[in-house]
Amino acid sequence: CGLTTGDSSAPLQRRAGSSLIASEDLQARAAAFAGAVILPLAHLFQVPNSSVAIAVGPSVGKGRNMHGLLCLPLPDSFSTFRQPLVRQELGRWFCEICRLLAENASG
């Protein structure tokens, strides 16, 4: 996601006081991703939903493990219309989470 100031169509927009706000499209994509990918994988890893936090921001890249806080990239093309395809992609996201967990163990 790019950060652009003054552009109402940008995924992240700067508000007064230097805070950022996600566009409606970004909020919808993040909610769809959470419901279709994050929460099912949290259940698989036996992580309670109350322990899962969903946030969006710039510079995640391919994903990061910041001392146990896993940050996954939100695919640009992800939308609520891809729900049936997500089941096929859960294995890929499972592997990505395992890679990030291993990163923390080795670092």
N, C-alpha and C positions, 0 to 999 in steps of 0.2 A: 504494500500500500504506500502510496506517495503522500507526502505532506505538502499541501499548497495553501498559502494564505490568500484570502481574497477571492477564491474560486469556490462558488457555492456547490459545484459538482465534484469537488475533490473528496476522496474518501475520509480524510481527516482534516478538520478545519480548526483554525486557531480562534479562540474566543478571547474576550477582554480578560486581562490578567494572565495571559500566556497559557491558559489551559486549552486542551484539545477536546473536540467533540467529534464523534463519528457521524457520518452522513446516514440518512435513513437506509440507503442501499447497503452500506457497510454493516449497519446494525442488523438488518434482515439476513445478510449472508452469514454473519457471525452466529446469529441465533440458529440458523438452519444447520450450520456446521457443528455447533455444540449439540444440538438434538440428534443429529444423524451420525456423528463420529465420536465426539468427546464423551458424551454421557454413556453410550454403549460400551466404549472402551474402559471408562471408569468402573462400570459394573463388572466387566471382565477382570479387571485388576483388583476388584473388591475395594474400591475407593468410594466412600459415601458421597452422594451428590452434594451434600453440604460442605464437603472438602474441596469441591471443584470451583474454581473461579475463572470466568471467561472475561477476557479483556482484549482490546485491539490496540495496536500501536505500530509505529514504523520500526524498521530495521530488525525484524526477526530472521530474515533470510531463510536458510534451510531448516531452521529450528535451533533452539538453544536449551541447554540445561544450566540454569544459573543456581548452583548450590541446591539442587533438588526441585526447583521451580521449572517445570517443563513448559517451554514456549514453542508452539507449533505454528507454522505458516498457514495463513488462510489462503487457499488457492484463489487466484483472481477469477477463475471461471466457476467457482462454487455458487450454486443457487438452490433455492427450494425445489426447482424442477428436476434436480439430479437425484432425488431421493432413491429411486430404484438402483441406480448405479453405485450408490454409496456402499451398499452391502458388499459389492465386489471389491471396493477399495479399503474396507476395514482391515484386511490383512496387511496392506501396505502401511496403513497408519499404525497398526500394532507393531510392525517392524521398526517404524520410525521412533516410536516411544521406547522400544527396547534399546535402540541405538543411543538415544539421548540418556537413558538411565545408565547405560554402560559408560558413556562419556563422563558422567559424574563420578563413577566408581574408579575410573582410571585417572582422573584429574584431581 
